[in-house]
Amino acid sequence: MSRTPTRRASLPRKFLWAVFALSLVAAACTGSDTGSAEDRDFQRIVSISPVGTEILFAIGAGDRVVAVDQFSYYPPEAPVTDLDGWNPNLEAIAAYEPDLVVLQTDGDLISGLEALGIAVLAHDAPFVFEDVYAQIAEFGEVTGQVDEAAQLAADMKAQIADLIAAAPDASGLSYYLELDNTLYTVTSGTFIGQVYGLFGLENVADRADADGTSYGYPQLSDEYLVDANPDVIFLADTLCCDQNAATVAARPGWDELTAVQTGRVVELSDDIVSRWGPRLVDFIAAISDVLRDIGAAS
């Protein structure tokens, strides 16, 4: 009989966040039977999820991870292989003889793994912050690292609260977050948009998806952004697309933007923006630092 740990997320994946780390879309979780405690004593874990890999190592289960996909290069000690994170292959994964595979929800792959008697911990991205902590708790339950997972979540909550408290109120400041250089972005209704909303920042992309047809991930135009004239531009395409403050300033008309003229073009790591695990704290810290700098300069 196959073994499937708890709370497999049941969300459709959106194409956009595959640019970065697989998918980043709204999630909803449903329950399923975990099996006995003995069933959770996994010793050979394969992760086809960068976020899953980071959580496993953060809660102290990294020594049981025998292989990860090519995008799971953090932390540095993760055993990166040529396992394909875009199109996971059942036979290639099974060759590592795992007793647990961590991956984002993929019905066909899950069925194949379970048919081989391999347990699956499937997940999707969060919709609200509590979903992040619930997912970390689930990883702890499945791996037997319950206390470590609880401590990680508690530490993250405390650090995030401190970072938000340390940042000045950004109400009245508008921003644009660039996911790639074709001008895809997010609205306030996405998880990433909620992160910025914690600081009171106003998202210039919200009116571009007022009818919801872009599922919170509209593609803007140069004209739209020049008209919106954001106070701050956050670049989450520095790795994928080699974008930086100089390339942004060189775009037609963008040299007139307030964010460019005031030097408020912020270069972020694609990975930190797109991964909602332990390094969510790093993402929030980056925003907090920027807002403190802006407050000090004003």
C-alpha distance (Angstrom), angle and dihedral (degrees) to the residues before:
residue distance angle dihedral
M1 . . .
S2 3.77 . .
R3 3.76 121.0 .
T4 3.79 119.0 -138.5
P5 3.82 120.8 178.4
T6 3.74 123.5 -134.8
R7 3.78 136.1 -67.2
R8 3.75 103.4 12.7
A9 3.77 105.7 -163.5
S10 3.78 115.1 -119.6
L11 3.77 105.2 -157.4
P12 3.78 131.6 132.3
R13 3.80 112.3 -118.6
K14 3.79 119.7 -122.7
F15 3.75 119.5 -141.9
L16 3.75 98.8 -130.1
W17 3.78 103.6 73.7
A18 3.78 90.7 49.9
V19 3.79 83.0 82.7
F20 3.77 87.0 72.6
A21 3.75 117.8 22.9
L22 3.81 110.4 -20.1
S23 3.85 110.3 -72.1
L24 3.77 136.6 -16.8
V25 3.78 109.6 -169.1
A26 3.76 140.3 130.0
A27 3.78 113.9 -67.5
A28 3.75 138.7 -158.3
C29 3.77 123.5 -171.4
T30 3.79 129.9 -143.3
G31 3.77 128.0 -169.2
S32 3.80 129.8 -109.9
D33 3.79 135.3 170.1
T34 3.79 115.6 -82.5
G35 3.76 101.2 -163.1
S36 3.80 124.1 -135.1
A37 3.79 128.1 -35.2
E38 3.79 88.9 -103.3
D39 3.78 89.1 58.6
R40 3.80 88.7 61.2
D41 3.80 95.7 56.5
F42 3.79 92.3 104.7
Q43 3.80 117.2 174.2
R44 3.81 103.7 171.0
I45 3.78 111.2 50.3
V46 3.79 125.0 177.2
S47 3.81 117.4 -167.1
I48 3.79 122.8 -158.7
S49 3.79 90.6 175.1
P50 3.81 126.1 80.4
V51 3.79 90.8 -153.7
G52 3.78 91.5 47.0
T53 3.79 90.4 50.6
E54 3.80 92.3 51.8
I55 3.80 92.1 49.1
L56 3.81 93.0 48.0
F57 3.78 92.2 54.0
A58 3.80 93.7 41.8
I59 3.81 92.3 56.0
G60 3.80 93.7 46.7
A61 3.80 100.1 -102.0
G62 3.81 94.5 111.0
D63 3.79 94.1 103.1
R64 3.80 88.4 66.6
V65 3.81 94.7 51.8
V66 3.81 107.8 103.4
A67 3.80 99.9 175.9
V68 3.80 140.9 6.2
D69 3.79 134.7 -173.7
Q70 3.79 124.1 -94.3
F71 3.82 93.0 -95.6
S72 3.81 94.5 54.1
Y73 3.79 94.6 86.0
Y74 3.80 94.7 136.3
P75 2.96 127.8 114.6
P76 3.82 94.8 35.5
E77 3.80 92.8 -126.1
A78 3.81 92.7 60.2
P79 3.83 109.7 119.9
V80 3.80 98.4 -116.9
T81 3.81 115.3 -163.4
D82 3.78 136.4 170.3
L83 3.81 91.5 -91.9
D84 3.79 105.2 139.6
G85 3.79 113.0 -116.0
W86 3.80 92.9 -173.0
N87 3.79 97.4 51.2
P88 3.82 108.6 14.4
N89 3.80 113.8 -152.4
L90 3.80 118.3 -142.2
E91 3.79 95.9 -149.5
A92 3.81 93.5 47.2
I93 3.80 91.3 51.5
A94 3.82 93.6 45.2
A95 3.81 90.1 52.5
Y96 3.82 88.4 73.1
E97 3.82 88.7 59.5
P98 3.81 94.8 -130.2
D99 3.78 124.1 -176.5
L100 3.82 90.1 -161.6
V101 3.80 131.5 30.4
V102 3.80 121.6 -166.0
L103 3.79 116.0 -157.2
Q104 3.76 145.1 138.6
T105 3.76 113.8 -89.4
D106 3.81 111.6 -69.0
G107 3.79 113.5 157.7
D108 3.80 99.3 -159.1
L109 3.79 94.4 45.7
I110 3.79 92.4 46.1
S111 3.80 91.1 51.6
G112 3.79 91.2 49.1
L113 3.80 93.7 49.7
E114 3.78 93.1 46.7
A115 3.79 90.2 49.7
L116 3.82 86.5 59.6
G117 3.81 90.6 51.2
I118 3.80 93.1 -108.1
A119 3.80 116.9 142.2
V120 3.79 117.2 -124.9
L121 3.79 130.9 -152.1
A122 3.79 103.4 -166.7
H123 3.77 123.4 -176.4
D124 3.76 144.4 164.7
A125 3.77 132.3 -158.3
P126 3.81 124.9 -71.6
F127 3.76 129.0 -100.9
V128 3.81 96.5 -160.1
F129 3.79 134.2 15.5
E130 3.79 94.5 -100.0
D131 3.80 87.9 61.4
V132 3.81 88.7 61.7
Y133 3.78 92.2 55.0
A134 3.80 92.4 43.0
Q135 3.79 89.6 53.7
I136 3.80 92.1 50.2
A137 3.81 88.7 50.3
E138 3.79 89.6 51.6
F139 3.80 91.2 53.5
G140 3.78 88.0 50.9
E141 3.79 92.9 51.5
V142 3.77 94.1 47.9
T143 3.81 95.0 47.8
G144 3.80 97.2 37.7
Q145 3.83 91.1 -114.0
V146 3.80 94.4 118.7
D147 3.80 97.9 141.2
E148 3.79 92.9 44.2
A149 3.80 91.3 50.8
A150 3.79 91.7 48.9
Q151 3.81 90.4 50.4
L152 3.81 91.8 48.9
A153 3.81 91.6 51.9
A154 3.80 91.8 46.5
D155 3.79 91.8 49.5
M156 3.80 91.6 48.5
K157 3.80 92.3 50.1
A158 3.78 92.0 49.9
Q159 3.79 94.6 46.4
I160 3.80 92.7 47.1
A161 3.81 91.5 49.3
D162 3.80 90.2 51.1
L163 3.79 92.6 48.6
I164 3.77 93.5 50.3
A165 3.79 91.4 46.6
A166 3.81 91.1 50.4
A167 3.79 93.9 52.6
P168 3.80 121.0 84.4
D169 3.79 119.1 -113.7
A170 3.79 105.1 -85.9
S171 3.79 96.0 -167.1
G172 3.78 108.3 141.7
L173 3.82 94.2 28.9
S174 3.78 114.7 111.8
Y175 3.79 125.3 -152.8
Y176 3.78 144.2 -172.3
L177 3.81 121.9 -151.8
E178 3.81 113.7 -156.0
L179 3.80 115.9 -152.3
D180 3.79 95.8 179.3
N181 3.77 138.5 -8.7
T182 3.78 92.6 -94.6
L183 3.81 85.1 72.0
Y184 3.78 101.2 -108.7
T185 3.78 111.3 159.2
V186 3.81 143.1 161.5
T187 3.79 134.5 -105.6
S188 3.79 127.8 -136.2
G189 3.80 89.5 -97.3
T190 3.81 93.5 70.7
F191 3.79 124.8 82.8
I192 3.80 90.8 -109.8
G193 3.79 90.2 49.3
Q194 3.79 89.1 52.7
V195 3.80 89.5 56.4
Y196 3.79 90.8 59.6
G197 3.79 90.2 42.6
L198 3.80 89.5 62.6
F199 3.79 87.3 73.2
G200 3.80 96.4 45.7
L201 3.80 94.3 -108.0
E202 3.81 117.0 155.7
N203 3.80 117.6 -131.3
V204 3.81 114.2 -136.3
A205 3.81 90.2 -159.7
D206 3.81 96.3 64.7
R207 3.79 95.7 90.5
A208 3.81 90.7 49.3
D209 3.80 89.7 68.3
A210 3.78 100.2 32.7
D211 3.81 91.2 134.3
G212 3.80 93.8 47.6
T213 3.79 95.3 -124.7
S214 3.81 91.8 129.5
Y215 3.82 92.1 52.7
G216 3.79 89.6 -126.4
Y217 3.81 94.7 -52.4
P218 3.83 107.4 92.6
Q219 3.77 124.9 173.6
L220 3.79 109.9 -130.3
S221 3.79 131.1 -159.6
D222 3.78 132.4 -128.8
E223 3.79 88.7 -111.4
Y224 3.80 92.3 52.3
L225 3.78 92.7 51.7
V226 3.79 94.9 44.6
D227 3.80 87.8 52.4
A228 3.84 92.9 45.4
N229 3.82 90.7 47.8
P230 3.83 98.7 -165.8
D231 3.79 119.5 -147.0
V232 3.80 91.6 -139.3
I233 3.81 131.9 26.0
F234 3.80 119.2 -158.2
L235 3.80 115.2 -162.4
A236 3.81 116.3 -152.0
D237 3.80 92.7 169.1
T238 3.79 100.3 72.9
L239 3.81 92.7 114.0
C240 3.78 103.5 32.8
C241 3.78 97.4 40.8
D242 3.83 107.0 18.1
Q243 3.78 93.2 -119.4
N244 3.78 123.2 160.9
A245 3.79 141.1 152.3
A246 3.81 91.7 -76.6
T247 3.81 95.6 51.5
V248 3.79 90.1 47.7
A249 3.79 92.8 50.7
A250 3.82 89.6 50.6
R251 3.80 93.7 59.2
P252 3.81 114.4 106.5
G253 3.79 109.8 -87.3
W254 3.79 95.0 -3.5
D255 3.80 93.2 104.2
E256 3.82 86.1 73.7
L257 3.80 93.6 58.0
T258 3.79 117.3 112.8
A259 3.81 91.5 -129.8
V260 3.80 91.5 55.1
Q261 3.78 95.9 44.0
T262 3.80 92.8 48.9
G263 3.79 94.6 44.5
R264 3.80 93.1 -114.3
V265 3.78 97.6 137.4
V266 3.80 103.9 123.3
E267 3.80 120.5 -157.5
L268 3.81 112.0 -148.3
S269 3.79 132.6 -179.8
D270 3.81 110.5 -101.8
D271 3.79 89.6 -141.2
I272 3.79 96.4 54.3
V273 3.79 92.3 48.8
S274 3.79 94.4 48.4
R275 3.82 101.0 43.0
W276 3.76 117.8 76.8
G277 3.82 98.8 -169.0
P278 3.81 127.7 93.7
R279 3.81 92.6 -37.9
L280 3.79 90.4 63.9
V281 3.79 82.1 93.7
D282 3.82 90.2 59.2
F283 3.80 90.5 51.4
I284 3.79 92.8 51.6
A285 3.81 90.3 44.4
A286 3.79 90.1 55.7
I287 3.81 91.4 53.8
S288 3.80 92.2 44.5
D289 3.82 91.1 51.4
V290 3.78 91.7 50.7
L291 3.78 93.3 50.3
R292 3.80 92.0 48.3
D293 3.80 89.1 52.2
I294 3.78 90.9 49.5
G295 3.80 90.7 48.7
A296 3.79 91.9 49.6
A297 3.80 92.0 50.2
S298 3.78 95.8 48.3
